[in-house]
Amino acid sequence: MPINILMPALSPTMEKGNLAKWLKKEGDKVKSGDVIAEIETDKATMEVEAVDEGVLAKILVPEGTADVAVNDVIAVLAGDGEDVKAAAGGAAPSAPKAEAKPQAAAAPAPAKADAPAAKPAAAPAALAPAAAPAAKANGSTSGRVFSSPLARRMAKEAGIDIGRVTGSGPHGRVVARDVEGAKSGKGLKAPAAGSAPAAAPGAAPAMSDQQILALYEEGKYESVPHDSMRRTIAQRLTAATNSMPTFYLTVDCDLGKLSAAREEINAAAAKGADGKPLYKLSVNDFVIKAMAIALQKIPEANVSWTEAAMLRHKHSDIGVAVALPFGLITPIIRQAELKTLSAISNEMKDLAARAKGKKLKPNEYQGGTSSVSNLGMYGIKDFTAVINPPQSSILAVGTGEERAIVRNGQIVAATMMSVTLSCDHRAIDGALGAELITAFKKLIENPVMMVV
């Protein structure tokens, strides 16, 4: 029987990707481990390996196709001894499915065997994985309702009974665009006789696209479609804001000793063969190191919340927010508490450069135990940052500036920096968060403590 090759999940949160390039053509022999295609996600481009042997009988999704849902059939493989033309004629729905294997990818999302067969056409932009299992919605008027996880969440937030939404996805599956249309009454079935009304949502639903567009005169704006990175950022930050009870703690740090140490260390940096210094430390490098050590000093704050247990991390894996022309990404300095300042500086430069080229691997920007977001270079004095799940904290760093402070009863000028710690109150209580940011402040104000 022909083997269906599916769109792989390059990370646990991936819902769709772009099929950038086929590296094998129809009729080519394929061995297990051969690189057969390149897949683009919102943040990276990765090579995909085959996991079965045979002949590539039919390519169903051409290269350059955008927004292909995870588990969509992208090609058909004819097994050893199988008639290639017969396999290309169409794989039976019950044919074994061989999911392609991404190189260096994070653990793939679990397969969902009870899903309806996916169509090979590209998925709509807001479509969640095509293999999501059918679910029975609370208060549904139609029993079992086939719907994507994103559609179910949107319906719940909007107070819409998903059983009343007409699905336009494969096999009548309800997808995000259907729920979006239902907000303005499109595709919404009448409630069944005797059915209970949907419970009122806890908060007013967001305005629909139609409601927003009605407020502006056509021709007075430019409509720029969202790319996959912007959609992912919107979904993750909305989920974080809605699900995390967050509180904020702000302190001012005196940068006098740090600035002096930084100048001295940079001046003493050894030169490479090209005559350039082997490293050049920034204030942000000290911030990363200080946050990493502070989490080791206050291990109860180096945690991630799950419903079953608290994950207490052994190392400080610090994510660092990097602004890109097309969005935002947070590459991670692993085990930052064990690395020298110069190693952190050089690694951060490498990660930032590859992030801008969309060359990071998923394990280089997923996970982490806390993050740092620095807007000081833009002259921002202080701000609050949104926590990146499953982390429980993020440090927002403002600019270093001269301020008048009182020292030993005298008003003096000092270079000060305001930092704000955002904490997930489920995992970090107020006093614990205060201990963490106090430990950070002591390290920034006494940088020699970072090297002993």
C-alpha positions in Angstrom: 0.0 0.0 0.0 1.2 3.6 -0.7 2.7 5.5 2.2 1.4 9.0 2.9 4.1 11.5 3.9 2.7 14.0 6.3 3.6 17.6 7.0 5.8 17.2 10.1 5.5 19.1 13.4 8.8 20.8 13.8 7.9 21.8 17.4 5.3 21.0 20.0 3.4 24.3 19.2 3.6 24.3 15.5 0.2 24.3 13.7 1.3 25.0 10.1 4.3 25.7 8.0 5.4 26.7 4.5 6.7 24.0 2.1 9.6 26.0 0.8 11.4 23.5 -1.4 11.4 19.9 -2.5 14.9 18.3 -2.6 13.6 15.1 -4.3 11.4 14.9 -7.4 8.7 12.4 -8.4 10.3 9.1 -9.4 13.4 9.6 -7.2 14.4 6.7 -4.9 14.2 7.7 -1.2 16.2 6.1 1.7 15.5 6.5 5.4 17.4 9.6 6.5 17.4 11.3 3.1 16.7 15.0 3.2 13.5 15.4 1.0 12.3 18.9 1.6 12.8 22.2 3.4 10.0 23.5 5.7 9.7 27.1 6.9 8.0 27.9 10.2 7.3 31.3 11.6 10.8 31.4 13.0 13.1 28.9 11.3 13.9 27.0 8.1 14.6 23.3 8.6 15.5 20.3 6.5 13.2 17.3 6.7 14.3 13.7 6.6 12.4 10.7 5.3 11.7 7.9 7.7 10.7 5.2 5.1 12.3 3.8 2.0 10.7 3.7 -1.5 10.1 5.8 -4.6 8.6 9.3 -4.4 5.4 8.5 -6.4 3.5 11.8 -6.2 4.1 15.2 -4.7 0.7 16.6 -3.6 1.8 19.9 -2.1 4.1 21.9 -4.5 7.0 23.8 -3.2 6.3 27.4 -2.3 2.9 26.5 -0.8 2.2 28.5 2.4 0.3 27.6 5.6 0.3 23.8 5.2 -1.3 22.3 8.3 0.5 19.8 10.4 -0.4 16.2 9.4 -1.6 17.3 5.9 -0.5 14.7 3.3 2.2 16.4 1.3 3.4 13.4 -0.8 2.9 9.7 -1.5 5.7 7.2 -1.3 5.6 3.8 -3.1 7.1 1.0 -1.0 9.6 -1.6 -2.3 8.1 -3.6 -5.1 5.0 -1.5 -5.3 3.7 -0.1 -8.6 4.7 3.6 -8.7 1.9 4.6 -11.0 -0.7 2.9 -8.9 0.6 4.6 -5.8 0.6 7.9 -7.5 -3.0 7.4 -8.5 -4.1 8.0 -4.9 -3.3 6.5 -1.5 -6.2 4.8 0.3 -7.3 6.6 3.4 -6.2 3.6 5.5 -2.7 3.6 4.0 0.1 3.8 6.7 1.2 7.3 7.3 4.9 8.1 7.5 5.5 11.4 9.1 8.7 13.1 7.8 11.3 13.7 10.4 12.7 17.2 10.9 16.5 17.5 11.5 17.3 18.7 15.0 13.7 19.5 15.8 12.1 19.5 19.2 9.9 16.6 20.1 7.0 16.3 17.5 3.5 16.9 18.5 1.7 13.6 19.3 -0.1 12.0 16.4 -3.8 11.9 16.4 -5.0 8.7 14.8 -8.7 9.3 15.1 -8.6 12.4 12.9 -10.3 12.6 9.4 -8.0 12.4 6.4 -6.5 15.8 5.6 -6.7 17.4 2.2 -3.4 18.1 0.5 -4.3 21.7 -0.3 -2.7 24.5 1.7 -4.4 25.2 5.0 -6.0 28.6 5.7 -3.8 31.0 7.7 -5.6 30.6 11.0 -6.1 26.8 10.8 -4.9 24.7 13.7 -3.4 21.2 13.1 -5.6 19.3 10.6 -5.4 16.1 12.7 -7.0 17.6 15.9 -9.4 15.1 17.4 -13.2 15.6 17.4 -14.4 17.0 20.6 -17.9 17.4 22.1 -18.5 21.0 22.9 -20.2 22.0 26.2 -23.8 22.8 25.4 -23.5 21.6 21.8 -26.6 21.3 19.9 -25.2 18.7 17.5 -23.5 16.0 19.6 -19.9 15.4 18.4 -18.4 18.4 16.7 -15.3 18.2 14.6 -13.3 21.4 15.4 -9.7 22.6 15.7 -8.3 23.5 19.2 -8.0 27.1 18.2 -11.6 27.2 17.0 -12.8 25.7 20.3 -10.9 28.3 22.3 -12.1 31.2 20.2 -15.7 30.0 20.5 -15.4 29.6 24.3 -13.9 33.1 24.7 -16.7 34.6 22.5 -19.4 32.7 24.3 -20.5 30.9 21.1 -21.8 27.4 21.1 -19.5 25.7 18.7 -22.2 23.2 17.8 -24.1 26.0 16.1 -21.1 27.0 13.9 -21.1 25.7 10.3 -17.7 24.2 9.5 -15.8 24.9 6.3 -12.7 22.8 7.0 -12.0 19.2 5.8 -15.1 17.0 6.3 -17.0 19.9 7.7 -14.6 20.6 10.5 -15.0 23.9 12.3 -11.9 26.1 12.0 -10.9 29.5 13.3 -12.3 31.5 10.3 -15.7 29.9 10.9 -15.8 31.1 14.5 -14.6 34.5 13.4 -17.5 34.7 11.0 -20.0 33.4 13.6 -19.1 36.4 15.8 -20.9 38.6 13.2 -23.7 36.1 12.6 -22.2 34.3 9.5 -22.7 30.6 9.3 -24.4 30.4 12.7 -27.1 27.8 12.9 -30.4 28.4 14.8 -30.4 26.9 18.3 -32.1 23.5 18.6 -35.5 23.5 20.3 -35.2 23.2 24.0 -31.5 23.8 24.0 -30.1 26.0 26.8 -28.6 29.3 25.9 -24.9 29.6 25.9 -23.4 31.0 29.1 -22.4 34.6 29.0 -18.7 35.1 28.6 -16.7 36.4 31.5 -15.4 39.3 29.4 -16.7 41.1 26.3 -15.6 39.3 23.1 -13.0 41.0 20.9 -14.4 43.0 18.0 -14.7 41.1 14.7 -12.8 42.1 11.6 -16.0 43.3 10.1 -16.8 45.5 13.1 -13.3 47.1 13.0 -13.3 47.7 9.2 -16.7 49.4 9.5 -15.1 52.1 11.7 -12.7 53.2 9.0 -13.3 54.7 5.5 -12.2 52.3 2.7 -9.2 53.7 0.9 -7.9 55.5 4.0 -5.8 52.5 5.2 -3.6 49.8 3.8 -4.4 46.2 4.8 -1.1 44.3 5.4 -1.8 40.5 5.9 -0.3 38.9 9.0 2.6 36.6 8.4 2.9 33.4 10.4 5.3 34.9 13.0 2.9 37.7 13.8 0.0 35.3 14.2 2.1 33.1 16.5 3.2 36.1 18.6 -0.5 37.3 18.9 -1.8 33.8 19.9 1.0 33.1 22.5 0.9 36.5 24.2 -2.9 36.5 24.3 -2.9 33.1 25.9 -0.2 34.2 28.4 -2.1 37.4 29.3 -5.4 35.5 29.7 -4.1 32.5 31.6 -1.4 34.0 33.9 -2.2 36.1 37.0 0.8 38.4 36.7 2.3 41.0 39.2 5.2 43.4 38.7 8.2 44.4 40.9 10.4 47.4 40.0 13.8 48.4 41.4 16.5 50.9 40.5 20.1 49.7 40.0 23.2 51.8 40.4 25.5 51.1 37.4 28.6 52.9 38.7 30.7 49.8 39.5 29.3 47.8 36.5 30.2 50.6 34.1 33.8 50.8 35.5 34.2 47.0 35.4 32.9 46.8 31.8 35.3 49.5 30.5 38.2 47.8 32.3 37.4 44.3 31.0 36.8 45.5 27.4 40.1 47.4 27.4 42.0 44.3 28.5 40.3 42.0 25.9 42.8 39.9 23.9 43.1 40.5 20.2 42.4 37.9 17.5 44.4 37.2 14.3 42.5 40.1 12.6 43.5 42.5 15.3 40.0 42.9 16.7 39.1 42.2 20.3 37.9 38.7 20.9 34.9 40.1 22.8 33.2 43.3 23.7 30.9 43.2 26.7 27.6 45.1 26.8 25.5 46.0 29.8 23.0 43.3 28.6 25.6 40.6 29.0 25.9 41.5 32.7 22.1 41.5 33.0 21.9 38.0 31.5 24.6 36.7 33.8 23.1 38.4 36.9 19.7 37.0 36.2 21.1 33.5 35.8 23.0 33.7 39.1 20.0 35.2 40.9 17.8 32.3 39.9 20.5 29.9 41.3 20.5 31.9 44.6 16.7 31.8 44.7 16.0 28.4 43.2 12.3 28.4 44.3 11.8 31.1 41.6 13.5 29.1 38.8 10.4 27.2 38.1 7.6 26.5 35.5 4.0 25.9 36.5 2.1 22.8 35.3 -1.3 21.8 36.6 0.2 18.6 38.0 3.4 19.9 39.6 5.9 22.7 39.8 9.0 22.1 37.6 12.1 23.3 39.5 14.9 23.8 37.0 18.5 22.9 37.8 20.0 25.4 35.4 19.3 29.0 34.4 18.4 29.0 30.7 17.9 32.7 29.9 15.9 33.8 26.9 16.9 37.1 25.4 14.3 39.1 23.4 15.6 40.0 19.9 13.6 42.4 17.7 13.3 41.4 14.1 11.8 43.3 11.1 9.1 40.7 11.0 8.4 40.1 14.7 10.1 39.0 17.9 12.1 35.9 18.9 13.7 34.9 22.2 16.9 32.8 21.7 18.1 31.1 24.8 21.5 31.1 26.5 21.6 27.6 28.1 23.2 27.2 31.5 24.0 30.9 31.6 25.1 30.7 35.3 28.1 28.5 34.3 29.3 30.7 31.4 31.7 33.6 31.5 30.6 37.0 30.5 32.7 36.9 27.3 31.1 33.5 26.4 27.6 34.9 26.9 28.5 38.0 24.9 29.8 36.0 21.9 27.0 33.4 22.0 24.4 36.1 22.1 25.9 37.8 19.1 25.8 34.5 17.2 22.2 33.7 18.2 21.0 37.2 17.3 22.6 37.1 13.9 21.1 33.7 13.1 17.7 34.7 14.4 17.7 37.6 11.9 18.4 35.1 9.2 15.7 32.7 10.5 18.3 30.0 11.0 17.7 29.1 14.6 16.7 25.6 15.5 13.6 25.1 17.7 15.6 24.0 20.7 17.5 27.3 20.5 14.4 29.4 21.1 11.9 27.1 22.9 11.8 26.4 26.6 14.0 28.4 28.9 13.5 29.2 32.6 13.3 33.0 32.4 13.8 35.8 30.0 15.3 39.3 29.6 13.8 42.1 27.5 16.0 45.2 27.1 14.6 48.4 25.6 17.3 50.6 27.1 18.9 51.2 23.7 15.6 53.0 22.7 15.8 55.4 25.7 12.9 53.7 27.5 13.1 54.3 31.2 10.9 51.5 32.4 8.2 49.1 31.1 6.6 45.8 31.8 7.1 42.7 29.7 4.7 39.8 29.0 5.9 36.4 30.3 6.8 33.8 27.7 5.1 30.5 28.7 6.1 28.1 30.1 8.5 30.4 31.9 7.3 32.1 35.1 9.2 35.4 35.0 10.7 38.0 32.6 12.9 40.9 33.4 12.2 44.2 31.6 15.3 46.4 31.4 15.3 50.2 30.9 18.0 52.6 29.9 21.0 53.6 32.1 20.8 57.3 32.7 22.2 59.9 35.0 19.8 60.7 37.9 20.1 62.8 41.0 20.1 60.4 44.0 20.8 60.8 47.7 23.9 59.1 49.0 25.2 59.6 52.5 22.9 62.5 53.0 24.2 64.3 49.8 22.5 64.8 46.5 24.8 63.3 43.8 24.6 62.3 40.2 24.6 58.5 39.5 24.0 56.3 36.5 20.8 54.4 37.3 18.9 51.7 35.5 15.2 50.7 36.3 14.3 47.0 35.9 10.8 45.5 36.3 10.2 41.8 37.0 7.0 40.2 35.8 6.0 37.1 37.8 3.4 34.4 37.3 1.7 34.4 40.6 0.7 30.8 40.3 4.4 29.9 40.6 6.0 32.8 42.3 4.5 34.7 45.3 5.2 38.3 46.0 7.9 37.8 48.6 9.7 35.2 46.5 9.6 37.6 43.5 11.0 40.3 45.8 13.9 38.0 46.8 14.7 37.3 43.2 14.8 40.9 42.0 16.8 41.9 45.2 19.4 39.2 44.4 19.6 40.5 40.8 20.1 44.1 42.1 22.9 43.1 44.4 24.8 41.4 41.6 24.4 44.3 39.1 25.6 46.8 41.7 28.5 44.5 42.7 29.6 42.8 39.5 32.6 41.2 41.1 30.1 38.8 42.7 29.4 37.4 39.2 33.0 36.0 38.8 33.5 34.4 42.3 
